[in-house]
Structures are given as C-alpha cells and as structure tokens.
C-alpha cells in the first residue's frame, strides 16, 4: 500500500529561513523571480572565471535614469524603491505600481528613514513592518522591522 504525505507525517520548521541558513551558498541572485539578464550575467562571469557582480544601487536611481516618475512622490503610493537594489528592470514602477523589494536591500539601505517616511504618508506601523517582511524578511537590513505587530497597532489599522 502506498503511503501518502499527510500533515501528521510532515515535519515543519517554526519559521521560514533562507536556503543559506541551512546549506552553504556560493552565489545568491535576488529577485522574485530573478530575470534572464541576471542569470545570464552570472553564468557569463562564471564561465570567464570571475566572480559575478550585482548592482547594489537603489531602485530609485534606475527609475530616474530611465525617466520613470516616482510613485511615492508623484502619487503618494508607498514604495520600497529607496531601500531596494536595482536589477529587476523597474518592473513595478514602469506599471505605475510601487516596488515590493523583490531584489533585496540596496547597499546602505536606510530602512529606518523609509519607515518614518511611510508612516508620515499614512501607513500604520504594522503595515510598514509588513512591507519590510513581504519578500525579503531574512535580509539583515529588513529583519529588524519584522517584529510581530501588537494588538493595539492592528486595531488602529
């Protein structure tokens, strides 16, 4: 008789961790999902025997470089672009949407400053923390904003 997985036979962790917390990782490409340019650039570098590089500039610089109007400034839409590294091709802002930080934290990401800005624009603390937790919650630059929300903050949101 075949044995099928069922909840009582599945061992789970009490929290989700990145692969690198469990096994050695030589190269990490950030993205949700990573794009063809990122993968091909990494493969090309490895084939030439050099370490792949990633652009750690902030997404906002890429938006400005290609003429995308800032969603946070022009439309008051909360955006993670100021703390997110570029590399996605500005997919969301090109569509007039806010950045979700899919490509991970930028170098020298000033998360506390962005958190204050998002709150000043009307997001409650719990919603600000959710933005930092949404995709890259294990990234050190975002992790400290992942504390669980309190009942009081939830009731005011």
N, CA, C and O atoms as a GROMACS GRO file, in nm:
protein
  628
    1UNK      N    1   0.084  -0.118   0.000
    1UNK     CA    2   0.000   0.000   0.000
    1UNK      C    3   0.089   0.124   0.000
    1UNK      O    4   0.188   0.132   0.073
    2UNK      N    5   0.053   0.218  -0.081
    2UNK     CA    6   0.129   0.342  -0.091
    2UNK      C    7   0.101   0.429   0.032
    2UNK      O    8  -0.011   0.436   0.081
    3UNK      N    9   0.205   0.495   0.078
    3UNK     CA   10   0.190   0.588   0.191
    3UNK      C   11   0.200   0.729   0.134
    3UNK      O   12   0.298   0.764   0.068
    4UNK      N   13   0.098   0.810   0.159
    4UNK     CA   14   0.094   0.946   0.109
    4UNK      C   15   0.124   1.043   0.222
    4UNK      O   16   0.092   1.017   0.338
    5UNK      N   17   0.185   1.153   0.188
    5UNK     CA   18   0.215   1.254   0.289
    5UNK      C   19   0.085   1.311   0.345
    5UNK      O   20  -0.008   1.343   0.271
    6UNK      N   21   0.083   1.323   0.471
    6UNK     CA   22  -0.031   1.388   0.537
    6UNK      C   23   0.027   1.473   0.650
    6UNK      O   24   0.141   1.452   0.691
    7UNK      N   25  -0.050   1.568   0.699
    7UNK     CA   26   0.005   1.662   0.798
    7UNK      C   27   0.077   1.597   0.916
    7UNK      O   28   0.177   1.651   0.963
    8UNK      N   29   0.029   1.485   0.963
    8UNK     CA   30   0.096   1.423   1.079
    8UNK      C   31   0.230   1.361   1.043
    8UNK      O   32   0.308   1.326   1.132
    9UNK      N   33   0.260   1.346   0.914
    9UNK     CA   34   0.387   1.290   0.871
    9UNK      C   35   0.485   1.394   0.819
    9UNK      O   36   0.596   1.360   0.779
   10UNK      N   37   0.445   1.520   0.821
   10UNK     CA   38   0.530   1.625   0.767
   10UNK      C   39   0.591   1.705   0.882
   10UNK      O   40   0.520   1.757   0.968
   11UNK      N   41   0.722   1.711   0.882
   11UNK     CA   42   0.792   1.790   0.983
   11UNK      C   43   0.810   1.931   0.929
   11UNK      O   44   0.858   1.948   0.817
   12UNK      N   45   0.772   2.032   1.007
   12UNK     CA   46   0.786   2.170   0.961
   12UNK      C   47   0.870   2.250   1.059
   12UNK      O   48   0.882   2.215   1.176
   13UNK      N   49   0.928   2.355   1.008
   13UNK     CA   50   1.003   2.446   1.092
   13UNK      C   51   0.907   2.546   1.154
   13UNK      O   52   0.798   2.569   1.101
   14UNK      N   53   0.947   2.606   1.265
   14UNK     CA   54   0.860   2.706   1.327
   14UNK      C   55   0.867   2.840   1.254
   14UNK      O   56   0.785   2.928   1.279
   15UNK      N   57   0.964   2.856   1.163
   15UNK     CA   58   0.973   2.978   1.084
   15UNK      C   59   1.045   2.947   0.953
   15UNK      O   60   1.121   2.851   0.944
   16UNK      N   61   1.020   3.028   0.854
   16UNK     CA   62   1.082   3.011   0.723
   16UNK      C   63   1.220   3.076   0.726
   16UNK      O   64   1.235   3.187   0.777
   17UNK      N   65   1.318   3.009   0.672
   17UNK     CA   66   1.454   3.063   0.667
   17UNK      C   67   1.505   3.055   0.523
   17UNK      O   68   1.457   2.974   0.444
   18UNK      N   69   1.601   3.140   0.489
   18UNK     CA   70   1.657   3.131   0.354
   18UNK      C   71   1.740   3.004   0.340
   18UNK      O   72   1.785   2.948   0.440
   19UNK      N   73   1.759   2.960   0.219
   19UNK     CA   74   1.839   2.840   0.194
   19UNK      C   75   1.977   2.854   0.257
   19UNK      O   76   2.030   2.757   0.312
   20UNK      N   77   2.035   2.973   0.249
   20UNK     CA   78   2.170   2.996   0.302
   20UNK      C   79   2.180   2.974   0.453
   20UNK      O   80   2.290   2.961   0.505
   21UNK      N   81   2.068   2.972   0.522
   21UNK     CA   82   2.071   2.943   0.666
   21UNK      C   83   2.084   2.794   0.692
   21UNK      O   84   2.110   2.752   0.806
   22UNK      N   85   2.068   2.713   0.588
   22UNK     CA   86   2.070   2.568   0.605
   22UNK      C   87   2.181   2.498   0.529
   22UNK      O   88   2.227   2.391   0.570
   23UNK      N   89   2.224   2.556   0.418
   23UNK     CA   90   2.333   2.498   0.339
   23UNK      C   91   2.424   2.610   0.289
   23UNK      O   92   2.383   2.726   0.281
   24UNK      N   93   2.547   2.575   0.256
   24UNK     CA   94   2.641   2.674   0.204
   24UNK      C   95   2.596   2.719   0.065
   24UNK      O   96   2.564   2.637  -0.020
   25UNK      N   97   2.596   2.849   0.044
   25UNK     CA   98   2.554   2.907  -0.083
   25UNK      C   99   2.671   2.988  -0.139
   25UNK      O  100   2.725   3.074  -0.071
   26UNK      N  101   2.708   2.959  -0.263
   26UNK     CA  102   2.820   3.030  -0.326
   26UNK      C  103   2.776   3.157  -0.397
   26UNK      O  104   2.852   3.253  -0.404
   27UNK      N  105   2.656   3.159  -0.448
   27UNK     CA  106   2.607   3.274  -0.522
   27UNK      C  107   2.458   3.290  -0.496
   27UNK      O  108   2.382   3.193  -0.501
   28UNK      N  109   2.419   3.411  -0.469
   28UNK     CA  110   2.278   3.438  -0.444
   28UNK      C  111   2.233   3.549  -0.538
   28UNK      O  112   2.290   3.658  -0.540
   29UNK      N  113   2.130   3.519  -0.616
   29UNK     CA  114   2.070   3.618  -0.703
   29UNK      C  115   1.936   3.656  -0.643
   29UNK      O  116   1.851   3.571  -0.617
   30UNK      N  117   1.918   3.786  -0.621
   30UNK     CA  118   1.793   3.833  -0.562
   30UNK      C  119   1.693   3.862  -0.672
   30UNK      O  120   1.729   3.912  -0.779
   31UNK      N  121   1.569   3.832  -0.645
   31UNK     CA  122   1.461   3.864  -0.738
   31UNK      C  123   1.342   3.777  -0.712
   31UNK      O  124   1.352   3.672  -0.648
   32UNK      N  125   1.230   3.818  -0.761
   32UNK     CA  126   1.107   3.743  -0.739
   32UNK      C  127   1.024   3.749  -0.868
   32UNK      O  128   0.927   3.824  -0.875
   33UNK      N  129   1.062   3.673  -0.967
   33UNK     CA  130   1.178   3.585  -0.978
   33UNK      C  131   1.299   3.661  -1.032
   33UNK      O  132   1.288   3.777  -1.072
   34UNK      N  133   1.413   3.594  -1.034
   34UNK     CA  134   1.529   3.656  -1.098
   34UNK      C  135   1.499   3.662  -1.247
   34UNK      O  136   1.421   3.582  -1.299
   35UNK      N  137   1.560   3.757  -1.315
   35UNK     CA  138   1.533   3.768  -1.459
   35UNK      C  139   1.646   3.707  -1.541
   35UNK      O  140   1.753   3.676  -1.488
   36UNK      N  141   1.622   3.692  -1.670
   36UNK     CA  142   1.718   3.630  -1.760
   36UNK      C  143   1.850   3.704  -1.762
   36UNK      O  144   1.956   3.642  -1.766
   37UNK      N  145   1.846   3.838  -1.757
   37UNK     CA  146   1.970   3.917  -1.759
   37UNK      C  147   2.057   3.882  -1.638
   37UNK      O  148   2.179   3.867  -1.652
   38UNK      N  149   1.997   3.870  -1.520
   38UNK     CA  150   2.073   3.837  -1.400
   38UNK      C  151   2.138   3.699  -1.413
   38UNK      O  152   2.257   3.683  -1.383
   39UNK      N  153   2.061   3.602  -1.459
   39UNK     CA  154   2.112   3.465  -1.470
   39UNK      C  155   2.223   3.457  -1.575
   39UNK      O  156   2.328   3.399  -1.550
   40UNK      N  157   2.199   3.516  -1.692
   40UNK     CA  158   2.300   3.510  -1.799
   40UNK      C  159   2.427   3.585  -1.760
   40UNK      O  160   2.537   3.541  -1.794
   41UNK      N  161   2.414   3.697  -1.692
   41UNK     CA  162   2.533   3.771  -1.646
   41UNK      C  163   2.614   3.688  -1.547
   41UNK      O  164   2.737   3.686  -1.554
   42UNK      N  165   2.546   3.619  -1.458
   42UNK     CA  166   2.616   3.535  -1.360
   42UNK      C  167   2.685   3.417  -1.430
   42UNK      O  168   2.800   3.386  -1.399
   43UNK      N  169   2.616   3.353  -1.521
   43UNK     CA  170   2.674   3.240  -1.594
   43UNK      C  171   2.794   3.286  -1.677
   43UNK      O  172   2.898   3.219  -1.679
   44UNK      N  173   2.780   3.400  -1.745
   44UNK     CA  174   2.891   3.453  -1.826
   44UNK      C  175   3.014   3.479  -1.739
   44UNK      O  176   3.125   3.442  -1.776
   45UNK      N  177   2.993   3.543  -1.625
   45UNK     CA  178   3.106   3.571  -1.535
   45UNK      C  179   3.172   3.442  -1.488
   45UNK      O  180   3.294   3.430  -1.488
   46UNK      N  181   3.091   3.345  -1.448
   46UNK     CA  182   3.147   3.217  -1.401
   46UNK      C  183   3.222   3.144  -1.512
   46UNK      O  184   3.326   3.084  -1.485
   47UNK      N  185   3.172   3.150  -1.634
   47UNK     CA  186   3.241   3.086  -1.746
   47UNK      C  187   3.376   3.152  -1.775
   47UNK      O  188   3.470   3.086  -1.820
   48UNK      N  189   3.386   3.280  -1.748
   48UNK     CA  190   3.513   3.352  -1.767
   48UNK      C  191   3.602   3.346  -1.643
   48UNK      O  192   3.710   3.403  -1.641
   49UNK      N  193   3.555   3.276  -1.540
   49UNK     CA  194   3.635   3.256  -1.420
   49UNK      C  195   3.642   3.375  -1.326
   49UNK      O  196   3.735   3.386  -1.246
   50UNK      N  197   3.546   3.464  -1.335
   50UNK     CA  198   3.543   3.579  -1.244
   50UNK      C  199   3.416   3.573  -1.159
   50UNK      O  200   3.317   3.510  -1.196
   51UNK      N  201   3.422   3.640  -1.048
   51UNK     CA  202   3.305   3.642  -0.959
   51UNK      C  203   3.195   3.729  -1.019
   51UNK      O  204   3.221   3.841  -1.063
   52UNK      N  205   3.074   3.678  -1.022
   52UNK     CA  206   2.963   3.760  -1.072
   52UNK      C  207   2.944   3.884  -0.985
   52UNK      O  208   2.967   3.881  -0.864
   53UNK      N  209   2.904   3.990  -1.047
   53UNK     CA  210   2.879   4.114  -0.972
   53UNK      C  211   2.731   4.145  -0.978
   53UNK      O  212   2.660   4.106  -1.071
   54UNK      N  213   2.687   4.216  -0.876
   54UNK     CA  214   2.550   4.262  -0.874
   54UNK      C  215   2.552   4.412  -0.851
   54UNK      O  216   2.637   4.464  -0.779
   55UNK      N  217   2.458   4.480  -0.913
   55UNK     CA  218   2.446   4.624  -0.895
   55UNK      C  219   2.367   4.648  -0.767
   55UNK      O  220   2.251   4.608  -0.758
   56UNK      N  221   2.427   4.712  -0.669
   56UNK     CA  222   2.361   4.736  -0.542
   56UNK      C  223   2.304   4.876  -0.531
   56UNK      O  224   2.268   4.921  -0.422
   57UNK      N  225   2.297   4.948  -0.646
   57UNK     CA  226   2.234   5.080  -0.644
   57UNK      C  227   2.089   5.067  -0.603
   57UNK      O  228   2.030   4.959  -0.612
   58UNK      N  229   2.034   5.176  -0.559
   58UNK     CA  230   1.893   5.177  -0.521
   58UNK      C  231   1.805   5.184  -0.645
   58UNK      O  232   1.842   5.244  -0.746
   59UNK      N  233   1.689   5.123  -0.637
   59UNK     CA  234   1.596   5.120  -0.748
   59UNK      C  235   1.561   5.260  -0.795
   59UNK      O  236   1.541   5.283  -0.914
   60UNK      N  237   1.553   5.354  -0.703
   60UNK     CA  238   1.519   5.492  -0.739
   60UNK      C  239   1.615   5.550  -0.842
   60UNK      O  240   1.574   5.626  -0.930
   61UNK      N  241   1.742   5.514  -0.834
   61UNK     CA  242   1.838   5.567  -0.931
   61UNK      C  243   1.808   5.515  -1.070
   61UNK      O  244   1.823   5.587  -1.169
   62UNK      N  245   1.765   5.389  -1.080
   62UNK     CA  246   1.731   5.334  -1.211
   62UNK      C  247   1.604   5.400  -1.264
   62UNK      O  248   1.595   5.429  -1.383
   63UNK      N  249   1.506   5.422  -1.177
   63UNK     CA  250   1.383   5.491  -1.220
   63UNK      C  251   1.417   5.628  -1.278
   63UNK      O  252   1.369   5.666  -1.385
   64UNK      N  253   1.500   5.702  -1.206
   64UNK     CA  254   1.537   5.836  -1.253
   64UNK      C  255   1.615   5.830  -1.383
   64UNK      O  256   1.594   5.912  -1.472
   65UNK      N  257   1.705   5.733  -1.393
   65UNK     CA  258   1.788   5.720  -1.513
   65UNK      C  259   1.705   5.696  -1.639
   65UNK      O  260   1.740   5.744  -1.747
   66UNK      N  261   1.594   5.622  -1.625
   66UNK     CA  262   1.514   5.591  -1.743
   66UNK      C  263   1.385   5.675  -1.752
   66UNK      O  264   1.302   5.653  -1.840
   67UNK      N  265   1.371   5.772  -1.661
   67UNK     CA  266   1.261   5.867  -1.670
   67UNK      C  267   1.128   5.822  -1.614
   67UNK      O  268   1.023   5.871  -1.656
   68UNK      N  269   1.130   5.730  -1.520
   68UNK     CA  270   1.007   5.684  -1.455
   68UNK      C  271   0.972   5.782  -1.343
   68UNK      O  272   1.057   5.812  -1.258
   69UNK      N  273   0.850   5.831  -1.342
   69UNK     CA  274   0.805   5.924  -1.238
   69UNK      C  275   0.795   5.848  -1.106
   69UNK      O  276   0.742   5.737  -1.102
   70UNK      N  277   0.844   5.908  -0.999
   70UNK     CA  278   0.845   5.845  -0.867
   70UNK      C  279   0.702   5.825  -0.817
   70UNK      O  280   0.626   5.921  -0.803
   71UNK      N  281   0.666   5.700  -0.790
   71UNK     CA  282   0.531   5.670  -0.743
   71UNK      C  283   0.506   5.727  -0.604
   71UNK      O  284   0.393   5.765  -0.572
   72UNK      N  285   0.609   5.733  -0.522
   72UNK     CA  286   0.592   5.782  -0.385
   72UNK      C  287   0.575   5.934  -0.383
   72UNK      O  288   0.491   5.986  -0.309
   73UNK      N  289   0.653   6.004  -0.462
   73UNK     CA  290   0.647   6.150  -0.462
   73UNK      C  291   0.528   6.199  -0.543
   73UNK      O  292   0.451   6.284  -0.497
   74UNK      N  293   0.512   6.148  -0.664
   74UNK     CA  294   0.408   6.199  -0.754
   74UNK      C  295   0.268   6.148  -0.721
   74UNK      O  296   0.169   6.219  -0.744
   75UNK      N  297   0.259   6.028  -0.668
   75UNK     CA  298   0.127   5.967  -0.648
   75UNK      C  299   0.098   5.929  -0.503
   75UNK      O  300  -0.008   5.874  -0.474
   76UNK      N  301   0.191   5.957  -0.411
   76UNK     CA  302   0.176   5.924  -0.269
   76UNK      C  303   0.150   5.774  -0.247
   76UNK      O  304   0.076   5.736  -0.156
   77UNK      N  305   0.210   5.691  -0.332
   77UNK     CA  306   0.198   5.546  -0.317
   77UNK      C  307   0.320   5.497  -0.239
   77UNK      O  308   0.433   5.523  -0.281
   78UNK      N  309   0.301   5.428  -0.126
   78UNK     CA  310   0.415   5.378  -0.050
   78UNK      C  311   0.501   5.287  -0.138
   78UNK      O  312   0.448   5.198  -0.206
   79UNK      N  313   0.632   5.308  -0.136
   79UNK     CA  314   0.721   5.235  -0.226
   79UNK      C  315   0.848   5.196  -0.152
   79UNK      O  316   0.900   5.272  -0.072
   80UNK      N  317   0.897   5.075  -0.180
   80UNK     CA  318   1.020   5.026  -0.118
   80UNK      C  319   1.144   5.058  -0.203
   80UNK      O  320   1.254   5.018  -0.167
   81UNK      N  321   1.127   5.129  -0.313
   81UNK     CA  322   1.237   5.163  -0.403
   81UNK      C  323   1.358   5.228  -0.337
   81UNK      O  324   1.471   5.196  -0.375
   82UNK      N  325   1.340   5.319  -0.240
   82UNK     CA  326   1.456   5.384  -0.180
   82UNK      C  327   1.550   5.291  -0.104
   82UNK      O  328   1.664   5.328  -0.076
   83UNK      N  329   1.505   5.170  -0.069
   83UNK     CA  330   1.590   5.077   0.006
   83UNK      C  331   1.616   4.948  -0.070
   83UNK      O  332   1.676   4.855  -0.016
   84UNK      N  333   1.570   4.941  -0.195
   84UNK     CA  334   1.579   4.817  -0.273
   84UNK      C  335   1.686   4.829  -0.380
   84UNK      O  336   1.698   4.933  -0.445
   85UNK      N  337   1.764   4.720  -0.398
   85UNK     CA  338   1.866   4.723  -0.502
   85UNK      C  339   1.801   4.704  -0.638
   85UNK      O  340   1.702   4.633  -0.654
   86UNK      N  341   1.860   4.769  -0.735
   86UNK     CA  342   1.810   4.762  -0.872
   86UNK      C  343   1.843   4.625  -0.931
   86UNK      O  344   1.918   4.547  -0.871
   87UNK      N  345   1.789   4.596  -1.045
   87UNK     CA  346   1.819   4.470  -1.111
   87UNK      C  347   1.697   4.407  -1.174
   87UNK      O  348   1.709   4.316  -1.257
   88UNK      N  349   1.581   4.452  -1.137
   88UNK     CA  350   1.456   4.393  -1.188
   88UNK      C  351   1.412   4.455  -1.319
   88UNK      O  352   1.323   4.403  -1.386
   89UNK      N  353   1.474   4.566  -1.357
   89UNK     CA  354   1.430   4.638  -1.475
   89UNK      C  355   1.315   4.732  -1.444
   89UNK      O  356   1.243   4.775  -1.534
   90UNK      N  357   1.298   4.764  -1.317
   90UNK     CA  358   1.195   4.858  -1.271
   90UNK      C  359   1.056   4.810  -1.315
   90UNK      O  360   0.975   4.890  -1.364
   91UNK      N  361   1.030   4.683  -1.299
   91UNK     CA  362   0.906   4.623  -1.346
   91UNK      C  363   0.783   4.692  -1.288
   91UNK      O  364   0.695   4.736  -1.363
   92UNK      N  365   0.776   4.702  -1.158
   92UNK     CA  366   0.655   4.758  -1.094
   92UNK      C  367   0.639   4.908  -1.120
   92UNK      O  368   0.532   4.950  -1.164
   93UNK      N  369   0.741   4.991  -1.095
   93UNK     CA  370   0.724   5.134  -1.124
   93UNK      C  371   0.692   5.165  -1.270
   93UNK      O  372   0.624   5.263  -1.298
   94UNK      N  373   0.741   5.084  -1.363
   94UNK     CA  374   0.707   5.104  -1.505
   94UNK      C  375   0.556   5.091  -1.527
   94UNK      O  376   0.501   5.149  -1.621
   95UNK      N  377   0.491   5.016  -1.439
   95UNK     CA  378   0.347   4.995  -1.449
   95UNK      C  379   0.269   5.090  -1.357
   95UNK      O  380   0.148   5.075  -1.340
   96UNK      N  381   0.341   5.187  -1.297
   96UNK     CA  382   0.277   5.281  -1.206
   96UNK      C  383   0.248   5.223  -1.069
   96UNK      O  384   0.169   5.278  -0.992
   97UNK      N  385   0.314   5.111  -1.038
   97UNK     CA  386   0.296   5.045  -0.909
   97UNK      C  387   0.418   5.069  -0.822
   97UNK      O  388   0.524   5.107  -0.870
   98UNK      N  389   0.400   5.046  -0.694
   98UNK     CA  390   0.512   5.060  -0.601
   98UNK      C  391   0.601   4.937  -0.605
   98UNK      O  392   0.559   4.829  -0.644
   99UNK      N  393   0.725   4.957  -0.563
   99UNK     CA  394   0.823   4.849  -0.555
   99UNK      C  395   0.795   4.766  -0.430
   99UNK      O  396   0.761   4.820  -0.325
  100UNK      N  397   0.809   4.634  -0.443
  100UNK     CA  398   0.789   4.542  -0.332
  100UNK      C  399   0.921   4.490  -0.274
  100UNK      O  400   0.919   4.404  -0.186
  101UNK      N  401   1.032   4.539  -0.321
  101UNK     CA  402   1.166   4.500  -0.271
  101UNK      C  403   1.204   4.358  -0.310
  101UNK      O  404   1.274   4.290  -0.235
  102UNK      N  405   1.159   4.312  -0.425
  102UNK     CA  406   1.189   4.176  -0.470
  102UNK      C  407   1.338   4.148  -0.484
  102UNK      O  408   1.382   4.035  -0.461
  103UNK      N  409   1.415   4.249  -0.522
  103UNK     CA  410   1.557   4.226  -0.546
  103UNK      C  411   1.642   4.246  -0.422
  103UNK      O  412   1.765   4.248  -0.430
  104UNK      N  413   1.579   4.261  -0.307
  104UNK     CA  414   1.651   4.270  -0.180
  104UNK      C  415   1.701   4.410  -0.149
  104UNK      O  416   1.688   4.503  -0.229
  105UNK      N  417   1.759   4.422  -0.030
  105UNK     CA  418   1.803   4.554   0.014
  105UNK      C  419   1.922   4.607  -0.066
  105UNK      O  420   2.012   4.533  -0.104
  106UNK      N  421   1.919   4.736  -0.091
  106UNK     CA  422   2.030   4.805  -0.157
  106UNK      C  423   2.144   4.822  -0.058
  106UNK      O  424   2.126   4.806   0.063
  107UNK      N  425   2.259   4.854  -0.110
  107UNK     CA  426   2.373   4.884  -0.025
  107UNK      C  427   2.342   5.009   0.056
  107UNK      O  428   2.289   5.106   0.002
  108UNK      N  429   2.373   5.007   0.182
  108UNK     CA  430   2.346   5.120   0.273
  108UNK      C  431   2.199   5.161   0.273
  108UNK      O  432   2.167   5.279   0.273
  109UNK      N  433   2.112   5.062   0.273
  109UNK     CA  434   1.968   5.091   0.276
  109UNK      C  435   1.933   5.156   0.409
  109UNK      O  436   1.964   5.103   0.516
  110UNK      N  437   1.870   5.269   0.402
  110UNK     CA  438   1.830   5.341   0.524
  110UNK      C  439   1.684   5.305   0.555
  110UNK      O  440   1.593   5.385   0.535
  111UNK      N  441   1.666   5.183   0.604
  111UNK     CA  442   1.532   5.133   0.633
  111UNK      C  443   1.460   5.217   0.738
  111UNK      O  444   1.342   5.244   0.721
  112UNK      N  445   1.527   5.259   0.847
  112UNK     CA  446   1.455   5.341   0.946
  112UNK      C  447   1.399   5.470   0.887
  112UNK      O  448   1.289   5.512   0.922
  113UNK      N  449   1.474   5.533   0.799
  113UNK     CA  450   1.428   5.657   0.738
  113UNK      C  451   1.307   5.631   0.649
  113UNK      O  452   1.210   5.707   0.653
  114UNK      N  453   1.312   5.525   0.568
  114UNK     CA  454   1.198   5.494   0.483
  114UNK      C  455   1.076   5.460   0.568
  114UNK      O  456   0.964   5.500   0.536
  115UNK      N  457   1.097   5.386   0.675
  115UNK     CA  458   0.985   5.350   0.763
  115UNK      C  459   0.917   5.476   0.817
  115UNK      O  460   0.794   5.483   0.821
  116UNK      N  461   0.996   5.574   0.857
  116UNK     CA  462   0.938   5.700   0.906
  116UNK      C  463   0.862   5.771   0.794
  116UNK      O  464   0.754   5.826   0.818
  117UNK      N  465   0.916   5.769   0.673
  117UNK     CA  466   0.851   5.835   0.560
  117UNK      C  467   0.718   5.767   0.528
  117UNK      O  468   0.618   5.834   0.501
  118UNK      N  469   0.717   5.633   0.531
  118UNK     CA  470   0.594   5.560   0.502
  118UNK      C  471   0.487   5.589   0.607
  118UNK      O  472   0.369   5.604   0.575
  119UNK      N  473   0.530   5.597   0.733
  119UNK     CA  474   0.434   5.630   0.839
  119UNK      C  475   0.384   5.774   0.823
  119UNK      O  476   0.266   5.800   0.846
  120UNK      N  477   0.472   5.865   0.784
  120UNK     CA  478   0.431   6.004   0.763
  120UNK      C  479   0.332   6.016   0.648
  120UNK      O  480   0.249   6.107   0.645
  121UNK      N  481   0.340   5.922   0.553
  121UNK     CA  482   0.248   5.920   0.439
  121UNK      C  483   0.118   5.847   0.472
  121UNK      O  484   0.032   5.830   0.384
  122UNK      N  485   0.102   5.804   0.597
  122UNK     CA  486  -0.025   5.746   0.638
  122UNK      C  487  -0.030   5.597   0.667
  122UNK      O  488  -0.134   5.547   0.709
  123UNK      N  489   0.080   5.524   0.646
  123UNK     CA  490   0.077   5.382   0.679
  123UNK      C  491   0.094   5.364   0.830
  123UNK      O  492   0.176   5.431   0.890
  124UNK      N  493   0.017   5.274   0.890
  124UNK     CA  494   0.035   5.244   1.032
  124UNK      C  495   0.157   5.154   1.047
  124UNK      O  496   0.198   5.089   0.951
  125UNK      N  497   0.214   5.150   1.166
  125UNK     CA  498   0.337   5.075   1.190
  125UNK      C  499   0.329   4.930   1.144
  125UNK      O  500   0.424   4.876   1.087
  126UNK      N  501   0.215   4.866   1.169
  126UNK     CA  502   0.200   4.726   1.129
  126UNK      C  503   0.212   4.709   0.978
  126UNK      O  504   0.272   4.612   0.932
  127UNK      N  505   0.156   4.801   0.902
  127UNK     CA  506   0.164   4.794   0.756
  127UNK      C  507   0.305   4.823   0.706
  127UNK      O  508   0.350   4.765   0.607
  128UNK      N  509   0.376   4.912   0.775
  128UNK     CA  510   0.516   4.939   0.739
  128UNK      C  511   0.597   4.813   0.760
  128UNK      O  512   0.676   4.775   0.673
  129UNK      N  513   0.581   4.746   0.874
  129UNK     CA  514   0.656   4.623   0.900
  129UNK      C  515   0.622   4.516   0.798
  129UNK      O  516   0.710   4.442   0.755
  130UNK      N  517   0.497   4.507   0.758
  130UNK     CA  518   0.459   4.408   0.657
  130UNK      C  519   0.532   4.432   0.525
  130UNK      O  520   0.569   4.337   0.456
  131UNK      N  521   0.554   4.557   0.492
  131UNK     CA  522   0.626   4.587   0.367
  131UNK      C  523   0.770   4.536   0.375
  131UNK      O  524   0.823   4.485   0.277
  132UNK      N  525   0.833   4.550   0.491
  132UNK     CA  526   0.970   4.502   0.506
  132UNK      C  527   0.974   4.349   0.515
  132UNK      O  528   1.076   4.288   0.482
  133UNK      N  529   0.866   4.288   0.558
  133UNK     CA  530   0.861   4.143   0.570
  133UNK      C  531   0.813   4.073   0.444
  133UNK      O  532   0.835   3.953   0.428
  134UNK      N  533   0.749   4.146   0.355
  134UNK     CA  534   0.679   4.084   0.244
  134UNK      C  535   0.759   3.979   0.169
  134UNK      O  536   0.712   3.866   0.155
  135UNK      N  537   0.876   4.010   0.122
  135UNK     CA  538   0.950   3.916   0.037
  135UNK      C  539   1.087   3.883   0.095
  135UNK      O  540   1.128   3.767   0.094
  136UNK      N  541   1.159   3.981   0.144
  136UNK     CA  542   1.297   3.962   0.190
  136UNK      C  543   1.310   3.976   0.341
  136UNK      O  544   1.396   4.050   0.389
  137UNK      N  545   1.226   3.907   0.416
  137UNK     CA  546   1.226   3.923   0.560
  137UNK      C  547   1.352   3.872   0.628
  137UNK      O  548   1.378   3.909   0.742
  138UNK      N  549   1.432   3.790   0.561
  138UNK     CA  550   1.555   3.741   0.622
  138UNK      C  551   1.674   3.832   0.594
  138UNK      O  552   1.782   3.812   0.652
  139UNK      N  553   1.657   3.930   0.509
  139UNK     CA  554   1.766   4.022   0.478
  139UNK      C  555   1.795   4.106   0.602
  139UNK      O  556   1.703   4.169   0.656
  140UNK      N  557   1.919   4.109   0.650
  140UNK     CA  558   1.950   4.183   0.772
  140UNK      C  559   1.902   4.328   0.773
  140UNK      O  560   1.860   4.378   0.877
  141UNK      N  561   1.908   4.396   0.659
  141UNK     CA  562   1.866   4.536   0.655
  141UNK      C  563   1.716   4.551   0.679
  141UNK      O  564   1.670   4.658   0.719
  142UNK      N  565   1.639   4.444   0.656
  142UNK     CA  566   1.495   4.449   0.674
  142UNK      C  567   1.447   4.375   0.799
  142UNK      O  568   1.338   4.402   0.848
  143UNK      N  569   1.527   4.282   0.849
  143UNK     CA  570   1.483   4.191   0.954
  143UNK      C  571   1.432   4.260   1.080
  143UNK      O  572   1.333   4.216   1.139
  144UNK      N  573   1.497   4.368   1.123
  144UNK     CA  574   1.456   4.429   1.249
  144UNK      C  575   1.318   4.494   1.242
  144UNK      O  576   1.259   4.527   1.344
  145UNK      N  577   1.266   4.512   1.120
  145UNK     CA  578   1.133   4.568   1.106
  145UNK      C  579   1.027   4.458   1.102
  145UNK      O  580   0.910   4.485   1.078
  146UNK      N  581   1.070   4.335   1.124
  146UNK     CA  582   0.978   4.223   1.118
  146UNK      C  583   0.920   4.180   1.250
  146UNK      O  584   0.858   4.074   1.258
  147UNK      N  585   0.936   4.259   1.354
  147UNK     CA  586   0.878   4.222   1.483
  147UNK      C  587   0.727   4.208   1.469
  147UNK      O  588   0.663   4.278   1.391
  148UNK      N  589   0.672   4.118   1.545
  148UNK     CA  590   0.528   4.098   1.536
  148UNK      C  591   0.454   4.223   1.579
  148UNK      O  592   0.499   4.298   1.666
  149UNK      N  593   0.342   4.244   1.518
  149UNK     CA  594   0.264   4.362   1.549
  149UNK      C  595   0.184   4.340   1.677
  149UNK      O  596   0.154   4.226   1.714
  150UNK      N  597   0.153   4.446   1.742
  150UNK     CA  598   0.074   4.437   1.865
  150UNK      C  599  -0.073   4.450   1.832
  150UNK      O  600  -0.110   4.502   1.727
  151UNK      N  601  -0.155   4.405   1.921
  151UNK     CA  602  -0.300   4.413   1.904
  151UNK      C  603  -0.343   4.558   1.888
  151UNK      O  604  -0.432   4.589   1.809
  152UNK      N  605  -0.279   4.648   1.963
  152UNK     CA  606  -0.315   4.789   1.956
  152UNK      C  607  -0.290   4.845   1.817
  152UNK      O  608  -0.375   4.917   1.764
  153UNK      N  609  -0.174   4.813   1.758
  153UNK     CA  610  -0.143   4.865   1.626
  153UNK      C  611  -0.239   4.807   1.523
  153UNK      O  612  -0.283   4.877   1.432
  154UNK      N  613  -0.273   4.678   1.536
  154UNK     CA  614  -0.365   4.615   1.442
  154UNK      C  615  -0.503   4.680   1.448
  154UNK      O  616  -0.568   4.698   1.345
  155UNK      N  617  -0.548   4.714   1.569
  155UNK     CA  618  -0.682   4.769   1.582
  155UNK      C  619  -0.693   4.911   1.527
  155UNK      O  620  -0.803   4.958   1.498
  156UNK      N  621  -0.579   4.980   1.512
  156UNK     CA  622  -0.582   5.115   1.458
  156UNK      C  623  -0.564   5.116   1.306
  156UNK      O  624  -0.579   5.221   1.243
  157UNK      N  625  -0.531   4.999   1.246
  157UNK     CA  626  -0.505   4.995   1.102
  157UNK      C  627  -0.631   4.974   1.032
  157UNK      O  628  -0.633   4.967   0.909
   0.00000   0.00000   0.00000
